[in-house]
Amino acid sequence: MAYLIQQLEWMARILLAGLCGGLIGYERESRKKTAGLRTHVIVAVSSALMIVLSKYGFQDVVGQYVRVDPSRIASGTVAAIGFLGSGVIFSRNKNVSGITTSAGIWATVGVGMAVGAGLYVIGICTSAIVILVEIFLGRQGKLSHIIKDIYEIEVEYAFTSGEIGEVSAALQKELEETYQCRILKFRTRKKGNHIHLELLVRTAQGKELYHLAEFAEQYPEIKKLTI
């Protein structure tokens, strides 16, 4: 009976871990991210199960001549979650997305392991920290307007001998004055009678950069502008 009660306590840890993971996953799913509620619940529950097994699953075989390392399963769990985290990271047009969700999955493993080990306060507080960071500091978070991200801008335009630098100078001025961009890289190269311009900028107004299309309309020589 005592052992049954002990197992019920361990099961309560797993359920609590699932609840913490579910809160993190709900925030991700509300933002329509790849890994949502179900993924985070399963990750949290399974990691809590692994730590319970690691700590208590071999008590019946431990003896004078048998020794176990209770940290082996836990360390293996942390290493194994990498495949799932990397699966939600996407690279498209030289922009990388999904890193925050991937980090959240990794954090969910830690939360599940903490709760599974009986460190309830640490697990619950860590869940709250992760959720608050995702809500307020995420790309679409409530404080995203003060978080500066890096964007790559490519422009291709035709030129005549007398106006090689006119468009690039106007674009640089537009980025610095209108969007408060800090230009990290500015590179041009000639392709026939076209100039290919590459810029790497840091700004907190990244979602407003689509207005550069209006800027491009003022210069008919601009053939392509990508962000």
Phi, psi and omega in degrees: 000317180298320181291326178294317178298321178298319179293326176295324177295318178296322179295324177297324177298317181296319179295319178296320176298318178298323178295315179298315178296324179295324178295318177295316181294326179297320178297319179294318182291327179295339177259012176059044177274163184298311179263117184243219187300308184298316181300313183291323177297314181296319179298314182294315181296314182293322179292323175296319177299318181297320181287327175295316177297319182297322183275322191238352189284350185239019182296331183282348180249351180286133179202200183296324184253004180236124178237144178232153176257106185293352182265354186293313180294321180298314180294323177294325179296316180298319180289322185288334184291347182302324183294325180286319179297319181291337182288345181256006178263126183238144175240123182217126181053042178067012175251136183253131177229158178097000182294319180296318178296319178298316177296325178295323176296317179297319178295324179297324175300314179298321178297313179299319180292321179296313180293320178298330179277357180094006179270071189296314183298316180297315180297314182292316180295322178295321176301316180297319180297314181299316181295317180296320178298316181292325181288315189265330186248003178292173183300329177246023183285172183291338178248018183296339182290347178253357180265123183265128177248165180257135180231144177253128182240132177237132181229136175234127183216152176278157181213160169246169187301335185266356186224039182299317186261004185294310182294314182297322178293320179293320179294317179300318179295319179298316181294317184286322186269320184275318186252006178052042182277145168257119184277117182268329180216136179221108184226135178235150173211148184268133177231092183067237178259024178238154173249128176256118185248129178240128178231143173240118186234153175242127182203154174270355182252037184301322182289349178269354185294344179296342177291350176298340176298324178292324176297317182297329181295339180282347183234094182299341179287346177285120183264331183207139174218119180234149180233000000 
